[in-house]
Amino acid sequence: MDWIDYKGAKVITIDYSGLSGQELLDKINNNHKEILRLGEEGNSALLLLTDVTDTRPDKRILAALREHAATDGVYILASAVIGVTGMKKYMMNFLNIASPYKSKAFDNEEDAKKWLLVQAERNRS
């Protein structure tokens, strides 16, 4: 996880690209812990930009994401995801049903950042 500044909006970037299996699960779990820590420190409107290009999620990944969304979701304002193709589209739709925040898929990083900026501006007003 890294922080970037996009036109005044602080965005957390998460790179899962190319990961699968236990390596992907471990990174998801570690990022979940970090989001909870940030939330407990008072960050309650986090913006996430996640790259899932060429990931190979399985049932364990879906279960972890679903479980984490219920607890870290209260700290997340919006989530933009790039690299959502094939089965990942169905997984994302399923997770959006169970999550207190919505994730939106994008074809490229720039469009994702623009959308996150709009979400941040709406939250301020």
C-alpha positions in Angstrom: 0.0 0.0 0.0 1.2 3.5 -0.9 -0.3 6.9 -0.7 -0.5 9.3 -3.7 -1.8 12.8 -4.0 -4.2 13.2 -7.0 -5.2 16.9 -7.4 -5.4 17.3 -3.7 -7.1 14.0 -2.9 -5.1 11.5 -0.9 -5.5 8.0 -2.5 -4.3 4.7 -1.2 -2.9 2.5 -4.0 -2.9 -1.2 -3.7 -1.1 -3.4 -6.3 -2.2 -7.0 -6.5 -1.3 -7.4 -10.1 0.0 -10.8 -11.1 -0.6 -12.4 -7.7 -2.5 -15.5 -6.9 -2.9 -18.2 -4.2 -1.4 -17.7 -0.8 0.7 -14.7 -1.9 -2.4 -12.8 -2.9 -4.3 -13.9 0.2 -1.4 -12.7 2.5 -1.3 -9.3 0.8 -5.0 -8.9 1.1 -4.9 -9.7 4.8 -2.0 -7.4 5.4 -3.7 -4.5 3.6 -6.9 -5.2 5.6 -5.0 -4.8 8.8 -3.5 -1.5 7.6 -6.9 -0.1 6.5 -8.3 -1.0 10.0 -5.3 0.8 11.6 -5.8 3.9 9.5 -9.5 3.9 10.3 -8.9 3.6 14.0 -6.5 6.6 13.7 -9.5 8.7 12.4 -9.3 8.2 8.7 -12.9 7.5 7.9 -13.2 8.5 4.2 -10.4 6.5 2.5 -10.1 6.4 -1.2 -8.7 3.2 -2.7 -7.2 2.6 -6.1 -6.5 -1.1 -6.6 -4.9 -2.9 -9.5 -6.0 -6.6 -10.0 -4.5 -7.0 -13.5 -3.6 -10.6 -14.1 -4.6 -11.8 -10.6 -6.1 -15.3 -10.2 -8.5 -15.2 -7.3 -10.1 -18.3 -5.9 -12.7 -19.1 -3.3 -10.4 -18.3 -0.4 -9.7 -14.8 -1.8 -13.4 -14.2 -2.3 -14.2 -15.2 1.3 -11.4 -13.0 2.7 -12.6 -10.0 0.7 -16.1 -10.5 1.7 -15.2 -10.8 5.4 -12.9 -7.8 5.3 -15.5 -5.6 3.5 -17.8 -5.9 6.5 -15.2 -4.5 8.9 -12.9 -2.2 6.9 -15.7 -0.9 4.8 -16.8 1.6 7.4 -13.5 3.5 6.8 -13.7 3.5 3.0 -15.4 6.2 1.0 -14.8 4.8 -2.5 -12.8 2.1 -4.3 -11.7 2.2 -7.9 -10.4 -1.0 -9.4 -8.4 -1.5 -12.6 -7.8 -4.9 -14.3 -11.3 -6.3 -13.6 -11.9 -8.9 -16.4 -13.6 -12.3 -16.7 -14.6 -13.9 -13.5 -13.3 -11.0 -11.5 -16.3 -8.9 -12.8 -18.7 -11.4 -11.2 -16.7 -11.4 -8.0 -16.8 -7.6 -7.8 -20.5 -7.6 -8.3 -21.0 -10.1 -5.5 -18.7 -8.1 -3.2 -20.6 -4.9 -4.0 -23.8 -6.5 -2.6 -22.2 -7.3 0.7 -20.1 -4.2 1.1 -21.0 -0.9 2.8 -19.1 0.9 0.0 -19.2 0.4 -3.7 -16.3 -0.5 -5.9 -16.2 0.6 -9.5 -14.2 -1.0 -12.3 -12.1 1.1 -14.7 -10.1 0.4 -17.8 -7.3 2.7 -16.9 -5.7 4.4 -13.9 -6.4 8.0 -15.0 -10.2 7.4 -15.2 -10.2 5.7 -11.9 -8.3 8.6 -10.2 -10.8 11.1 -11.8 -13.7 9.2 -10.4 -12.1 9.0 -6.9 -11.6 12.7 -7.0 -15.3 13.3 -7.7 -16.2 11.0 -4.8 -13.9 13.0 -2.5 -15.4 16.3 -3.6 -18.9 15.0 -3.1 -18.0 13.9 0.4 -16.7 17.3 1.3 -19.9 19.2 0.3 
